[in-house]
């Protein structure tokens, strides 16, 4: 009959109750995994130390972050850069969310950012690691929430085996497209994010400084080979 023909053509006629349940279970597990991933996200767990917080609160258009070895410079500058690119406020140790001081990208307003490293190896081994790899710092779970693990705290040190690497500052699900110079060496030319922000990486060894782009922010990491480029 016509009714039987319609039933045979109906898209749901081939789905059993168990398959629908399996689809729902899979989606639910994916959502739980995504939620856990976001809770372990470096940018949501990061809490600056007092000296780092001064840097994050700075309102100058040009800032220099200086300090001794293992003073937290790399973590602070990478977190600040990721926060500006993604438009995600940094949360202080007291729980305050620092206001976003600069416009951020969205679907109607793309933004361009530069990162400049000493050479191509610096981009692939340092910049890429700080922004796109896990373990910028380690985290541990307390009362159902993840926080930064402090190895200097005896209580935390005793629970070292329970600590885990924080997820990357810029996780894979926020990345839309890579342009690689060398994928094997993690040397990227540019990366475009889902919020319409683009990060371009340049080695400081170029004879001519890049000019002419409407750049929303520039991160110069460590020293550069041709200091005069900074002024340009």
C-alpha positions as CSV (number, residue, x, y, z in Angstrom):
1,X,0.0,0.0,0.0
2,X,1.0,3.7,-0.3
3,X,1.3,3.8,3.5
4,X,3.7,0.8,3.5
5,X,5.8,2.5,0.7
6,X,6.0,5.7,2.8
7,X,7.1,3.6,5.8
8,X,9.9,1.9,3.8
9,X,11.1,5.3,2.5
10,X,11.0,7.0,5.9
11,X,14.6,7.7,7.1
12,X,13.8,6.6,10.6
13,X,12.5,3.2,9.5
14,X,16.0,1.7,9.5
15,X,16.9,2.9,13.0
16,X,16.3,0.7,15.9
17,X,15.7,2.0,19.5
18,X,19.1,0.7,20.5
19,X,21.0,2.5,17.7
20,X,19.3,5.8,18.7
21,X,20.3,5.1,22.3
22,X,23.9,4.4,21.2
23,X,24.0,7.7,19.3
24,X,22.7,9.6,22.3
25,X,25.2,7.9,24.6
26,X,28.1,8.7,22.2
27,X,27.1,12.3,22.1
28,X,26.8,12.5,25.8
29,X,30.3,11.0,26.3
30,X,31.7,13.5,23.8
31,X,30.1,16.4,25.7
32,X,31.5,15.1,29.0
33,X,35.0,14.7,27.5
34,X,34.8,18.2,26.1
35,X,33.7,19.6,29.5
36,X,36.5,17.8,31.3
37,X,39.0,19.1,28.6
38,X,37.8,22.7,29.1
39,X,38.1,22.3,32.9
40,X,41.7,21.3,32.4
41,X,42.4,24.1,29.9
42,X,45.5,26.0,30.8
43,X,43.8,29.4,30.4
44,X,41.0,28.5,32.7
45,X,43.3,27.0,35.4
46,X,46.1,29.7,35.2
47,X,46.3,31.9,38.2
48,X,49.1,34.5,38.0
49,X,51.5,35.1,40.9
50,X,51.7,38.7,42.3
51,X,54.5,39.8,40.0
52,X,52.8,38.2,37.0
53,X,49.5,39.9,37.9
54,X,51.2,43.3,37.6
55,X,52.1,42.5,34.0
56,X,48.6,41.3,33.2
57,X,47.1,44.5,34.7
58,X,49.4,46.8,32.7
59,X,47.5,49.2,30.3
60,X,50.5,50.4,28.3
61,X,50.5,49.6,24.5
62,X,54.1,48.4,24.8
63,X,55.2,46.2,27.7
64,X,58.5,44.5,28.6
65,X,58.5,41.5,30.9
66,X,61.8,40.8,32.6
67,X,62.8,38.3,35.3
68,X,65.2,35.6,36.3
69,X,65.2,32.0,35.1
70,X,62.1,30.0,36.0
71,X,60.4,33.2,37.3
72,X,57.3,32.5,35.2
73,X,57.9,34.9,32.3
74,X,57.1,32.4,29.6
75,X,53.9,31.2,31.3
76,X,52.7,34.8,31.8
77,X,53.4,36.1,28.3
78,X,51.9,33.1,26.7
79,X,48.8,33.3,28.8
80,X,48.4,37.0,28.1
81,X,48.8,36.5,24.4
82,X,46.3,33.6,24.3
83,X,43.9,35.6,26.4
84,X,44.0,38.5,24.0
85,X,43.8,36.4,20.9
86,X,40.9,34.3,22.2
87,X,39.1,37.1,24.1
88,X,39.1,35.1,27.4
89,X,39.8,37.1,30.6
90,X,42.5,36.0,32.9
91,X,41.4,35.1,36.4
92,X,43.6,36.2,39.3
93,X,44.4,34.1,42.4
94,X,41.7,36.0,44.3
95,X,39.1,35.1,41.7
96,X,38.8,38.4,39.9
97,X,38.4,38.3,36.1
98,X,40.7,40.9,34.6
99,X,38.8,43.1,32.0
100,X,39.7,42.7,28.4
101,X,41.4,45.9,27.3
102,X,41.7,45.3,23.6
103,X,39.1,44.4,20.9
104,X,39.1,40.7,20.0
105,X,38.3,38.9,16.8
106,X,34.9,37.6,15.8
107,X,33.2,36.4,12.6
108,X,32.7,39.9,11.4
109,X,36.0,41.4,12.6
110,X,39.1,39.4,11.9
111,X,42.2,40.2,13.8
112,X,45.9,39.6,13.0
113,X,48.6,38.9,15.5
114,X,52.3,38.3,15.1
115,X,54.8,36.2,17.1
116,X,58.5,36.8,16.5
117,X,61.1,34.3,17.6
118,X,64.9,34.4,17.4
119,X,64.9,31.9,14.5
120,X,62.8,29.1,13.0
121,X,63.9,26.7,15.7
122,X,62.6,29.1,18.3
123,X,59.2,29.2,16.6
124,X,59.0,25.4,16.3
125,X,60.4,24.5,19.7
126,X,59.4,27.3,22.0
127,X,56.5,29.4,20.6
128,X,54.6,26.3,19.3
129,X,55.2,24.5,22.6
130,X,54.0,27.4,24.8
131,X,50.8,28.0,22.8
132,X,49.7,24.6,21.3
133,X,51.1,21.8,23.4
134,X,49.9,20.6,26.8
135,X,52.0,20.8,30.0
136,X,52.7,24.6,30.2
137,X,52.2,23.7,33.9
138,X,50.7,20.8,35.8
139,X,47.3,20.8,37.5
140,X,45.6,18.8,40.2
141,X,42.0,18.3,41.3
142,X,40.7,19.6,44.6
143,X,37.0,19.4,45.6
144,X,36.0,18.5,42.0
145,X,37.8,21.5,40.4
146,X,41.2,21.6,38.7
147,X,43.9,24.1,39.8
148,X,47.6,24.7,39.3
149,X,49.8,22.1,41.1
150,X,52.4,23.8,43.3
151,X,55.5,21.5,43.7
152,X,56.8,23.9,46.4
153,X,53.8,23.1,48.6
154,X,54.6,20.0,50.7
155,X,50.9,18.9,50.5
156,X,50.9,19.2,46.7
157,X,54.4,17.5,46.4
158,X,53.0,14.5,48.3
159,X,50.3,14.2,45.6
160,X,52.6,14.6,42.6
161,X,51.4,11.4,41.0
162,X,47.8,12.8,40.9
163,X,48.9,15.9,38.9
164,X,48.3,16.1,35.2
165,X,49.5,18.3,32.4
166,X,47.2,21.3,31.7
167,X,45.6,21.3,28.3
168,X,47.1,23.7,25.7
169,X,46.4,27.4,25.9
170,X,45.1,27.2,22.4
171,X,43.6,23.7,22.0
172,X,43.1,21.9,18.7
173,X,39.3,22.4,18.7
174,X,39.8,26.2,18.5
175,X,42.0,25.9,15.4
176,X,40.5,26.2,11.9
177,X,43.6,26.1,9.6
178,X,47.4,25.7,9.8
179,X,49.9,26.9,7.2
180,X,53.2,25.0,7.8
181,X,56.8,25.7,6.8
182,X,57.8,22.4,8.4
183,X,55.2,20.3,10.0
184,X,57.9,17.9,11.3
185,X,59.7,20.7,13.1
186,X,56.4,22.4,14.3
187,X,57.5,25.5,12.4
188,X,54.3,27.2,11.3
189,X,53.9,30.2,9.1
190,X,50.3,31.0,10.3
191,X,47.4,29.6,12.1
192,X,43.8,30.7,11.9
193,X,41.4,30.2,14.8
194,X,37.7,29.5,14.9
195,X,37.1,33.1,16.2
196,X,38.6,34.6,13.0
197,X,41.9,35.5,14.6
198,X,45.1,34.7,12.7
199,X,48.6,34.3,14.2
200,X,51.6,34.6,12.0
201,X,55.1,33.6,13.0
202,X,58.3,35.2,11.9
203,X,62.0,34.6,12.7
204,X,63.9,37.7,13.7
205,X,66.7,36.9,11.3
206,X,64.8,38.4,8.3
207,X,66.8,41.2,6.6
208,X,63.7,43.3,6.2
209,X,61.1,43.7,9.0
210,X,57.6,42.9,8.0
211,X,55.5,46.0,7.6
212,X,52.1,47.2,6.3
213,X,49.8,44.8,8.1
214,X,47.1,46.1,10.4
215,X,48.3,44.1,13.4
216,X,46.2,43.8,16.6
217,X,49.1,42.6,18.7
218,X,52.8,41.5,18.5
219,X,54.6,39.2,20.8
220,X,58.4,39.4,20.6
221,X,59.8,36.4,22.6
222,X,63.2,36.8,24.1
223,X,65.9,38.6,22.1
224,X,65.8,39.4,18.4
225,X,68.7,39.3,15.9
226,X,68.2,42.7,14.4
227,X,67.2,45.1,17.2
228,X,66.3,47.9,14.7
229,X,63.3,45.8,13.5
230,X,61.6,46.4,16.9
231,X,61.3,50.2,16.1
232,X,60.0,49.5,12.6
